[in-house]
Amino acid sequence: MKIFTELANAADAQAQAQLEHDLEHIRNNLSGVKAIVAIASAKGGAGKSIAAVNVAGALALKGRKVALVDADFNSPSVVAMLGMKRPRNLPMTEGIELVAGPHGLRVVASDLIVGGEPPPMSFLGDDDAPAPPPPERLESMSYAQAIRLVFGQSRFGALDYLVVDLGPGLGNLDLLAKTVKLDGIILMSNPSALAAGAARDAVRLAAANATPLIGIVENMVGFHCDGCRSVRPLWPEGGLQAVAREADVPILARFAFDPRLAEASDRGILFIHEFADTPIGKSLTELAQRVETILASRARVANAVV
């Protein structure tokens, strides 16, 4: 008769084998994607979703084939920010179909997968259950299961870029880095001392997972003062610059608060499309260009080494 320890070891081995099978399936499913970029934040409220939709949109407007995954499953916002209407039921007979968004973007989001008004979702825990539940029970999954479902079953096909709007927190970043081979992370943060400390932890976590960091974006560094025609600071500066120096990565962009940015998101339009000539509109477009340039440079170096 088997003792409990033997039964537990057998279950662990089976779960590990299933996990390795799932990860291999994910790698094969993403084989047509040239570059996968996650926009992450160690703390919530950093503005990563606004950056994600506008960076993805800027790349798409340049003629690149781009898909955007809203991996903030508990609080999805990409669909609303892009002004998309939720279909009654997203086809899933042979995988998860990507939904056409504006400017040629293709989108995957939890509020597209569940038809109608979805029940409140809670993706709790990062357990390695051997197999995710069927899609109609998406709300009952752990975050780890949902990540494996989305990246293993979505029909991405051939893409130049897959941009991931990742849920906030170090746990989500660690999980994605262990599930998907990322070509780079853009770390969003405000300049406060607490946020800078959390960003430093995120940099260490990325290094521990051998995941390249593209750079850091400082958001809400100040606000536009219409009367004085200047940007007034909101936080003491220098914390994120120190993190960037330690990590040997650039500060990719610095955004001041502009009420029009939130307004555009609420109206479901791309800021870079309607406010392209504003300072933040230009900075968002330049951010997308810098990301593309850095990734292309790294790819050339990697090919030269091979």
Secondary structure, 3 states (H helix, E strand, C coil): CCCHHHHHHHHHHHHHHHHHHHHHHHHHHCCCEEEEEEEEECCCCCCHHHHHHHHHHHHHHCCCCEEEEEECCCCCCHHHHCCCCCCCCCCCCCCECCEECHHHCEEEEHHHHCCCCCCCCCCCCCCCCCCCCCHHHHHHCCHHHHHHHHHHHECCCCEEEEEEEECCCHHHHHHHHHHCCCCEEEEEECCCHHHHHHHHHHHHHHHHCCCCEEEEEEEEEEEEECCCCEEEECCCCCHHHHHHHHHCCCEEEEEEECHHHHHHHHHCCCHHHHCCCCHHHHHHHHHHHHHHHHHHHHHHHHHHHC
